[in-house]
Each structure stands twice: as structure tokens, then as C-alpha cells.
């Protein structure tokens, strides 16, 4: 099954929607917790740490069980990375309630930079590349184009998950077991979190 076919599966859309919503709620719990004293960097680092620990344990526990035709490692990695990205957006108080924010979360989780996202929007952004310009472009583009952007970002994220979770390696070399997968997942999650933070900082500088 190719990545485009995977992206067309209803399960994927539901996974992304749930991950963004769950991440938003998790981020809000950090903001509501006065013990952090409003220190967003500490909140973000802790969220990345918790996600990394969960990812390691999940990799060890799950192996390569399939869900809806997708290796579990890819499906769980997709959910976890999008949730972490959404959480970090919420911590930094970037509104993700608007549907036009979904490409931002997906882009950040997939390691796509702000400038690359602006390039994907092309003439929709024009010469004024800033947060308002990108947001306006995302709100005004036709539904079909919007869906294509989300699809391209989703495929990029799934491809990234598929390449780095060692699912294919395990099929070829069976003696490489779940503990190794867990370690790789943890490294991926940590890298994802810091990549999202870089995206957020770049977004705020626009």
C-alpha cells in the first residue's frame, strides 16, 4: 500500500483530528498549572520528555501489530507526533481551533519549516510572508487545494514515520526486536519536539 492510499484512509484523518484535539487539551493543562509559574520553555521541555518516555515504552510494548492495514508503529508515531506538536502549540498559545491551523501542526510535526510551508502556498502568500499572510492564505484557499496541502503534509509525516521506526528493518531482520524500536521511537519523538519548537520560534519571528 502506498502512502497516498494510506492518507486517504478515514482512520488517518480521524487520528490526526484526535491528536490535535488531545494535544490542545494536554497543552492547556500545563497552562492551567500554576506550579510552572508561566515558564513555557519548562512546560515544553517536560511535554517533550514525557512524550519521549511514552514513545520508548510504546515501541517496546507494541512491536509491529497492524491497525487498519497500517503497521502499529507508524499509526502510533503519527498520533504521538501530531499530539506533541499540538501540545507545544497550545503551550505557546498558538490557536489551533481554526481548521486553517491544521497544516501548521502537521508541517511542524513533519519537520517542514515555516518558509517551506509558505513556498507550498506559493502565490497565495505573495510578497508579504508573515503569520497573518500565511493564516489569511490558509483561510482563503479553495477547499480542494487546502485538502491537497494537508494530504501532502500528512504523507510527508507518515513517510517520515515509516522510514524511521525500523518497521521494515524488523521484517527483514527478525532478531532486531521491540527494545531497539522503542529506542528509535524515543529519539524520533525527542527530535520531533525540538523541531516543533524551532517551527514555533520561527513562526513568532515572522
C-alpha positions in Angstrom: 0.0 0.0 0.0 1.5 3.4 -1.0 1.5 6.4 1.3 -1.2 8.3 -0.7 -3.6 5.4 -0.3 -2.8 5.3 3.5 -3.5 9.0 3.7 -6.9 8.5 2.0 -8.0 6.1 4.7 -10.6 7.5 7.1 -8.5 6.2 10.0 -5.7 8.6 9.3 -7.9 11.7 9.2 -9.5 10.6 12.5 -6.1 10.0 14.0 -4.8 13.5 13.1 -8.0 15.2 14.3 -7.9 13.3 17.6 -4.2 14.0 18.1 -4.6 17.8 17.6 -7.6 17.9 20.0 -5.8 15.7 22.6 -2.7 17.8 22.3 -4.6 21.0 22.7 -6.1 19.7 25.9 -2.8 18.5 27.2 -1.1 21.8 26.5 -3.9 23.6 28.3 -3.3 21.5 31.5 0.3 22.9 31.5 -1.0 26.5 31.2 -3.6 25.9 33.9 -1.0 24.5 36.3 0.4 27.4 38.4 3.4 25.4 39.6 5.0 26.1 36.2 5.0 29.8 37.0 4.2 30.6 33.4 7.6 29.1 32.2 6.7 28.0 28.7 10.2 26.6 28.0 10.0 24.3 31.0 6.5 23.2 30.1 7.5 22.4 26.6 10.6 20.5 27.6 8.6 18.4 30.1 6.0 17.7 27.4 8.8 16.5 25.1 10.3 14.4 27.9 7.0 12.7 28.7 6.3 12.0 25.0 9.8 10.6 24.6 9.4 8.3 27.6 6.0 7.2 26.4 7.3 6.6 22.9 10.1 4.3 24.1 7.7 2.2 26.2 5.1 2.1 23.4 7.7 0.9 21.0 8.8 -1.9 23.3 5.3 -3.0 24.1 3.7 -2.8 20.6 6.1 -4.5 18.2 4.7 -4.4 14.7 1.0 -5.2 15.2 -1.1 -3.8 12.3 -4.1 -1.5 12.7 -6.4 -0.8 9.7 -3.7 -2.1 7.4 -1.1 0.2 8.8 1.8 -1.0 11.0 1.1 -0.1 14.5 4.4 1.7 14.9 3.5 4.1 12.0 0.0 4.8 13.3 1.1 5.4 16.9 4.0 7.5 15.8 1.7 9.6 13.6 -0.7 10.2 16.5 2.1 10.8 19.1 4.0 13.3 17.0 0.9 15.3 15.9 -0.3 15.3 19.6 3.1 16.6 20.8 3.1 19.3 18.1 -0.4 20.4 19.1 0.6 20.4 22.8 3.5 22.7 22.1 1.4 25.0 20.0 -1.1 25.2 22.9 1.7 25.9 25.4 2.9 28.7 23.3 -0.7 29.9 22.9 -1.0 29.5 19.2 -4.6 28.9 18.4 -5.3 25.5 16.8 -9.1 25.6 17.0 -9.4 27.1 13.5 -9.2 24.4 10.8 -6.6 26.5 9.0 -4.2 25.8 11.8 -4.2 22.1 11.0 -1.5 22.4 8.2 0.7 24.4 10.7 0.6 21.5 13.2 1.2 18.9 10.5 4.0 20.9 9.0 5.7 21.3 12.4 5.3 17.6 13.2 6.7 16.6 9.8 9.7 18.9 10.1 8.6 21.3 7.4 9.9 24.8 8.1 7.7 27.9 8.0 9.4 29.2 4.8 8.9 25.8 3.1 5.2 25.9 4.1 5.0 29.5 2.7 6.5 28.2 -0.6 3.9 25.4 -0.7 1.2 28.1 -0.5 3.0 29.9 -3.3 1.2 33.0 -4.7 -1.4 32.7 -2.0 1.0 34.4 0.3 2.5 36.8 -2.1 5.4 39.1 -1.2 4.3 39.6 2.4 5.5 36.4 4.2 4.3 36.7 7.8 2.0 35.0 10.2 -1.0 37.0 9.1 -0.3 36.5 5.4 0.1 32.7 5.9 -3.1 32.5 8.0 -5.0 34.6 5.5 -3.8 32.3 2.7 -4.8 29.2 4.6 -8.3 30.6 5.3 -8.8 31.7 1.7 -7.5 28.9 -0.4 -10.1 26.6 -2.1 -11.2 23.6 -0.2 -9.6 21.2 -2.7 -6.2 23.0 -2.5 -6.5 23.0 1.3 -7.1 19.3 1.3 -4.2 18.7 -1.0 -1.8 20.7 1.3 -3.0 18.7 4.3 -2.6 15.5 2.3 0.9 16.4 1.2 2.0 17.2 4.7 0.3 14.1 6.1 2.0 11.9 3.6 5.4 13.5 4.4 4.7 12.8 8.1 3.7 9.2 7.5 6.7 8.7 5.2 9.0 10.0 7.9 7.4 7.7 10.5 7.7 4.7 8.1 11.3 5.4 7.3 12.5 5.8 10.9 10.5 3.3 13.0 12.5 0.3 11.8 9.3 -1.5 10.8 10.7 -2.6 7.5 14.1 -3.5 9.1 12.3 -5.7 11.6 10.5 -7.6 8.8 13.9 -8.1 7.1 16.0 -8.8 10.2 13.7 -10.5 12.7 16.2 -10.7 15.5 16.1 -6.8 15.8 13.4 -6.6 18.5 11.0 -4.1 20.1 13.6 -2.7 22.6 15.5 -1.3 19.6 12.3 0.1 18.1 11.5 1.7 21.4 14.9 3.5 21.4 14.5 4.7 17.9 10.9 5.9 18.6 12.2 7.8 21.6 14.9 9.5 19.6 12.4 10.4 16.9 10.0 11.9 19.4 12.6 14.0 21.1 13.8 15.3 17.7 10.2 16.0 16.7 9.6 18.0 19.8 12.6 20.2 19.3 11.8 20.6 15.6 8.3 21.8 16.5 9.8 24.3 19.0 12.1 25.7 16.2 9.0 26.0 14.0 7.1 27.9 16.7 10.0 30.3 17.3 10.3 30.9 13.5 6.5 31.4 13.4 6.6 34.0 16.1 9.5 35.9 14.5 7.6 36.4 11.2 
